[in-house]
């Protein structure tokens, strides 16, 4: 049989045709008949199909790459290849395609083999025109439905991946079936690596799992949306690298087969909760400030009188006629009373500093020199504790805009905290660096570190782990830093020391 050269119809009809058909056959009479049948079908006066033809497998594959098609009608016997062997390469495209095989030697086994190879249908060459048209229409309908579904899936995926909320889907065993990019970034994993993992065991702290599990079970058995808030960790719940507070909205979706899937939409509320807590703290401090200012005078007067009387008592003890042991014992007791009065006075001073609204100066501050001065001040204290001071201060001095004395108080509080944490000695490293927007001070110690469970309370007024601490040092630090439009952060791990980072706007 003579070869039929590949042809194409005008591309101007592409926007109106229902589908593009590729006929692959080396019989020119049959190709003409098939082409005539398909091109005779119109839709509102326009051709329903755009028809291309090829006489061999090589030309068919070339046309498939260059022109594309929706449905291919392929003869089983071609000059260079079997039509069955063309099914897979013709369908190898990101866009769905279907292949209809035609043959003059149809058999049940051949039809079954063709369908198993991926053919849409197997048609005998003794077909009627309406049978061919019906088969092509069915194949085109499947192609359009598949492509429409893929478009919807891509849009759904785009929404899920680009949204700024966490999207997680769990099966009946609470294993992950969907983990969007936001959730993966927060968890510190690749989205594909999260699939199949136990959600609660992988990212929810042990103390909050019962509440989360109960909410998931309720969502599985109810049409109502459930809400629950819990920590979401990066790393493992036993050794978390970071914690975020997430508000989850849970609802179920009944699958066509199998148990329902629970979808969880999570909103990161970490900053919101922190702001709410700081607002509550500010309100409490405001109330404490009014109380403190009213009582300060009444408290200071008795304290000053007690200090004066204690001083007179100590002098009289030195004059009374008693043995040295008794005198030493009495003086020791007066010293204890004096120390306690001094502690009360310091507490009152810190309390007033924290609660009293006071403006700050706006002047250039050489932060590097300030840190050096504080370290010089605390050098003897560090030596007595066996602590080595290491300085890493930028040469340009790193100038910030703020209040010299208040920023000095920040550094003193942090250095004293670090020294007191290293009871068995260690190293305190002070770093100062700057850029066009901020000056950063880092103080890193090699002490015992801070337990994760007390992190949320570190800046709370009166919270302390020291026996004689007031619990106001870090609260004062944060208040001063906030008043300078800066920020303070603490990084710590039990047994691996603590790093405090303070950033203040620079004066460049």
Secondary structure, DSSP 8 states (H G I E B T S, - for coil): ------EE--GGGTTT-SEEEEEE-S-HHHHHHHHHHHHT-EETTEESEEEEEESSHHHHHHHHHHT--SEEEEESB-SSSBHHHHHHHHH-SSS--EEEEEESS--HHHHHHHHHTT-SEEEETT--HHHHHHHHHHHHHHHHHHHHHHHHHHHHHHHHHHSSSEEEEE-TT-BEEEE-HHHHHHHTS-HHHHTTSBHHHHHS-HHHHHHHHHHHHHHHT-SS-EEEEEEEEEE-STTEEEEEEEEEEEEEE--SSSS-EEEEEEEE-HHHHHHHHHHHHHHHHHHHHHHHHHHHHHHHHHHHHHHHHHHHHHHHHTTS---HHHHHHHHHHHHHHHHHHHHHHHHHHHHHHHHS------EEEEHHHHHHHHHHHTHHHHHHTTEEEEEEE-TT--EEEE-HHHHHHHHHHHHHHHHHH-TT-EEEEEEEEE-SSEEEEEEEE-S----GGGGGGTTSTT--SSTT--S-HHHHHHHHHHHTT-EEEEEE-TTS-EEEEEEEEB--
